[in-house]
Amino acid sequence: MAGHSKWANIKHRKASQDAKRGKIFTKIAVEITVAAKIGGPDADGNPRLRAAIIKGRSVSMPKDNIERAILKGSGGGESADYTERTYEGYGVGGVAVVVECLTDNVNRIVADVRHAFSRHGGSMGTDGSVSWQFHQKGQIVYEKSKITNFDKLFELALENGAEDVQDEGEAYEIICEPQDFMRLKESLESLNIEADVEELTRIPENYTEVAADKSETLQKMIDVLEDNDDVQAVYHNAEFSA
């Protein structure tokens, strides 16, 4: 796969998520509810639900919250009808942006996303206009300071579905296909090292360097989108400075 992710971007996103933890809990609860409603409450037989639960655990979402969301999705409480939507476009500087949403009001969210793009110098595109630039992957990242035996990490990762282990300066990034994510994650847990990132994500083929005078505008647009209750994730190929 051409190109690779940047640890500075990963750290920036992680810090942003930590600052918005309460809102992230709410969004993950919606994803868990929808996953349980579509595929049933058994995480072992419902890959989407397993992935959503992992996402919740990765941000220290309380177990009770997770269980309530599963119960709600499996018929144990009133649940709104959510629709999945993905919107694409360009931010300032030609940065490709993909916005994944779960909403109970499609008209509202499309207007919100369009407004966020236009207000911050971007423009929405048609379906497929930028998503082809991203690959859906599993991603596990460890800061180098945590790894005392890289060879063991490398071998274990490759033996359990990793397609690449990349040196990102301050961290090691392990990439796999989505269907191999759970096996890889569970095998790496045997190292008893807490990962800094464990997620199913979209990784861009190439990165677009953002000029200093445009970085703030682009970040504001990303923040506005991420603050929207209906937006589950925002992916982009911007390369911010560390």
VODRENRO-619217 format. One record per residue (C-alpha): residue number from 1; residue in one letter; x, y, z. Coordinates in Angstrom, 2 decimals. Example, Ala and Ser with C-alpha at 12.3 -4.5 7.8 and 13.67 -1.06 7.14 Angstrom:
  pos  code        x        y        z
    1     a    12.30    -4.50     7.80
    2     s    13.67    -1.06     7.14
***
This chain:
  pos  code        x        y        z
    1     m     0.00     0.00     0.00
    2     a     1.41     3.35    -1.02
    3     g     2.06     5.91     1.67
    4     h     1.72     5.47     5.41
    5     s     0.10     7.13     8.37
    6     k     1.83     9.71    10.54
    7     w     2.28     9.31    14.30
    8     a     1.84    13.05    14.79
    9     n    -1.63    12.79    13.23
   10     i    -2.49     9.76    15.33
   11     k    -1.44    11.50    18.55
   12     h    -3.41    14.59    17.58
   13     r    -6.56    12.55    16.96
   14     k    -6.10    10.60    20.19
   15     a    -5.75    13.83    22.20
   16     s    -8.87    15.21    20.56
   17     q   -10.81    12.05    21.41
   18     d    -9.65    12.16    25.04
   19     a   -10.94    15.74    25.31
   20     k   -14.36    14.68    23.99
   21     r   -14.70    11.40    25.85
   22     g   -18.28    11.92    27.05
   23     k   -19.50    12.68    23.54
   24     i   -17.54     9.76    22.15
   25     f   -19.23     7.42    24.65
   26     t   -22.61     8.55    23.31
   27     k   -21.58     7.98    19.70
   28     i   -20.15     4.54    20.40
   29     a   -23.32     3.61    22.30
   30     v   -25.32     4.43    19.17
   31     e   -23.00     2.27    17.05
   32     i   -23.30    -0.61    19.54
   33     t   -27.09    -0.28    19.54
   34     v   -27.31    -0.31    15.75
   35     a   -24.85    -3.22    15.48
   36     a   -26.85    -5.28    18.01
   37     k   -30.11    -4.42    16.25
   38     i   -28.78    -5.50    12.84
   39     g   -26.69    -8.53    13.75
   40     g   -27.92    -9.62    17.18
   41     p   -26.52    -9.23    20.71
   42     d   -23.93   -12.04    20.51
   43     a   -20.60   -10.32    19.90
   44     d   -18.91   -13.61    18.97
   45     g   -21.20   -13.98    15.98
   46     n   -21.54   -10.28    15.16
   47     p   -18.25    -8.78    13.90
   48     r   -19.66    -5.27    13.74
   49     l   -20.79    -5.44    17.36
   50     r   -17.40    -6.82    18.43
   51     a   -15.65    -3.95    16.67
   52     a   -17.93    -1.39    18.34
   53     i   -17.33    -2.92    21.77
   54     i   -13.56    -2.85    21.17
   55     k   -13.86     0.81    20.21
   56     g   -15.70     1.47    23.47
   57     r   -13.16    -0.37    25.56
   58     s   -10.29     1.45    23.85
   59     v   -11.59     4.75    25.26
   60     s   -12.44     3.24    28.69
   61     m   -16.19     3.25    28.12
   62     p   -17.88     1.80    31.24
   63     k   -19.07    -1.80    30.94
   64     d   -22.58    -0.80    32.06
   65     n   -22.84     1.66    29.17
   66     i   -21.86    -1.03    26.70
   67     e   -24.34    -3.55    28.13
   68     r   -27.19    -1.00    28.11
   69     a   -26.51    -0.17    24.47
   70     i   -26.54    -3.87    23.51
   71     l   -29.81    -4.39    25.41
   72     k   -31.35    -1.39    23.70
   73     g   -30.41    -2.66    20.27
   74     s   -31.64    -6.17    20.93
   75     g   -35.13    -5.06    21.92
   76     g   -34.68    -4.26    25.59
   77     g   -35.74    -0.63    25.25
   78     e   -36.94     2.01    22.84
   79     s   -34.50     2.61    20.01
   80     a   -34.57     5.23    17.28
   81     d   -34.20     4.13    13.67
   82     y   -30.73     5.13    12.54
   83     t   -29.53     5.40     8.96
   84     e   -25.91     5.09     7.89
   85     r   -24.57     7.80     5.61
   86     t   -21.07     8.58     4.34
   87     y   -20.22    12.01     2.94
   88     e   -17.10    13.01     1.06
   89     g   -15.40    16.18    -0.01
   90     y   -12.36    18.41     0.16
   91     g   -11.14    20.71     2.90
   92     v    -8.89    23.71     2.36
   93     g    -5.67    22.92     0.54
   94     g    -7.25    20.02    -1.33
   95     v    -7.35    17.71     1.69
   96     a    -9.59    14.68     1.12
   97     v   -12.20    14.16     3.86
   98     v   -14.61    11.28     4.53
   99     v   -17.37    11.66     7.13
  100     e   -19.16     8.58     8.48
  101     c   -22.55     9.19    10.10
  102     l   -25.35     7.40    11.94
  103     t   -28.43     9.57    12.02
  104     d   -32.13     9.54    12.74
  105     n   -32.59    12.58    10.46
  106     v   -30.83    12.42     7.08
  107     n   -31.95    15.88     6.00
  108     r   -30.46    17.41     9.13
  109     i   -27.08    15.71     8.92
  110     v   -26.51    16.36     5.22
  111     a   -27.23    20.05     5.83
  112     d   -24.89    20.10     8.83
  113     v   -22.04    18.42     6.96
  114     r   -22.44    20.65     3.90
  115     h   -22.43    23.74     6.11
  116     a   -19.25    22.60     7.90
  117     f   -17.46    22.15     4.59
  118     s   -18.60    25.42     3.02
  119     r   -18.07    27.53     6.13
  120     h   -14.43    26.44     6.36
  121     g   -13.39    26.78     2.74
  122     g   -14.15    23.22     1.68
  123     s   -16.67    21.61    -0.63
  124     m   -18.73    18.43    -0.53
  125     g   -18.23    15.98    -3.36
  126     t   -20.26    13.16    -4.84
  127     d   -20.20     9.58    -3.60
  128     g   -16.84     8.03    -4.41
  129     s   -15.14    11.34    -5.13
  130     v   -12.47    10.86    -2.43
  131     s   -13.22     7.57    -0.66
  132     w   -11.15     5.69    -3.26
  133     q    -8.11     7.37    -1.73
  134     f    -8.65     5.51     1.58
  135     h    -8.29     1.85     2.52
  136     q   -10.33     0.29     5.31
  137     k    -7.82    -1.32     7.66
  138     g    -7.25    -2.49    11.20
  139     q    -4.65    -0.37    12.99
  140     i    -2.73    -1.05    16.20
  141     v    -0.10     1.41    17.43
  142     y     2.45     1.20    20.25
  143     e     4.77     3.97    21.37
  144     k     8.33     2.73    20.99
  145     s     9.10     3.37    24.66
  146     k     6.76     0.46    25.52
  147     i     8.45    -2.07    23.27
  148     t    11.51    -3.84    24.69
  149     n    11.58    -6.69    22.17
  150     f    10.71    -5.48    18.67
  151     d    11.55    -8.82    17.03
  152     k     8.94   -10.59    19.16
  153     l     6.33    -7.95    18.34
  154     f     7.17    -8.15    14.64
  155     e     7.03   -11.93    14.44
  156     l     3.84   -12.24    16.48
  157     a     2.12    -9.59    14.34
  158     l     3.07   -11.19    11.02
  159     e     2.07   -14.64    12.25
  160     n    -1.41   -13.40    13.15
  161     g    -2.62   -11.43    10.17
  162     a    -0.54    -8.24    10.05
  163     e     0.30    -7.13     6.53
  164     d     2.77    -4.48     7.60
  165     v     4.65    -3.24    10.66
  166     q     5.84     0.33    10.15
  167     d     8.33     2.49    12.01
  168     e     6.71     5.90    12.54
  169     g     9.59     7.51    14.41
  170     e     8.17     7.52    17.93
  171     a     5.87     4.55    17.43
  172     y     5.32     1.24    15.68
  173     e     2.16     0.96    13.58
  174     i     0.72    -2.43    12.71
  175     i    -1.72    -2.66     9.79
  176     c    -4.05    -5.52     8.85
  177     e    -7.16    -6.27     6.82
  178     p   -10.41    -5.66     8.78
  179     q   -11.26    -9.38     8.89
  180     d    -7.92   -10.12    10.58
  181     f    -8.20    -7.37    13.20
  182     m    -9.66    -9.40    16.07
  183     r    -7.19   -12.26    15.68
  184     l    -4.28    -9.84    15.52
  185     k    -5.48    -7.80    18.50
  186     e    -6.04   -10.86    20.67
  187     s    -2.64   -12.33    19.81
  188     l    -0.82    -9.10    20.65
  189     e    -2.57    -8.95    24.02
  190     s    -0.34   -11.86    25.05
  191     l     2.54    -9.34    25.20
  192     n     0.77    -7.58    28.11
  193     i     1.51    -4.18    26.58
  194     e    -1.26    -1.60    26.33
  195     a    -1.66    -0.35    22.78
  196     d    -2.01     3.39    22.20
  197     v    -4.44     2.83    19.33
  198     e    -6.60    -0.19    18.45
  199     e    -9.22     0.49    15.83
  200     l   -10.80    -0.21    12.50
  201     t   -10.13     2.87    10.43
  202     r    -9.62     4.33     6.97
  203     i    -5.98     4.92     6.04
  204     p    -5.18     7.22     3.11
  205     e    -2.94     6.13     0.26
  206     n    -1.10     9.44     0.34
  207     y    -0.98    12.51     2.55
  208     t    -1.50    16.15     1.63
  209     e     0.76    18.60     3.43
  210     v    -1.25    21.45     4.92
  211     a     0.22    24.94     4.76
  212     a     0.57    26.63     8.14
  213     d    -1.94    29.36     7.25
  214     k    -4.60    26.74     6.44
  215     s    -4.07    24.28     9.28
  216     e    -6.25    26.15    11.77
  217     t    -9.15    26.44     9.33
  218     l    -8.99    22.76     8.45
  219     q    -8.80    21.73    12.10
  220     k   -11.83    23.89    12.91
  221     m   -13.81    22.10    10.20
  222     i   -12.78    18.70    11.57
  223     d   -13.71    19.78    15.10
  224     v   -17.14    21.01    13.97
  225     l   -17.82    17.71    12.23
  226     e   -16.60    15.61    15.15
  227     d   -18.72    17.64    17.57
  228     n   -21.88    16.72    15.63
  229     d   -23.78    14.00    17.47
  230     d   -24.60    12.20    14.21
  231     v   -20.98    11.99    13.02
  232     q   -19.26     8.76    14.01
  233     a   -15.86     9.38    12.44
  234     v   -13.97    11.86    10.29
  235     y   -11.07    10.66     8.14
  236     h    -8.71    12.87     6.18
  237     n    -5.34    12.76     4.46
  238     a    -3.95    15.98     5.92
  239     e    -0.39    15.92     7.16
  240     f    -0.15    18.28    10.13
  241     s     3.21    19.19    11.59
  242     a     4.09    17.49    14.87
***
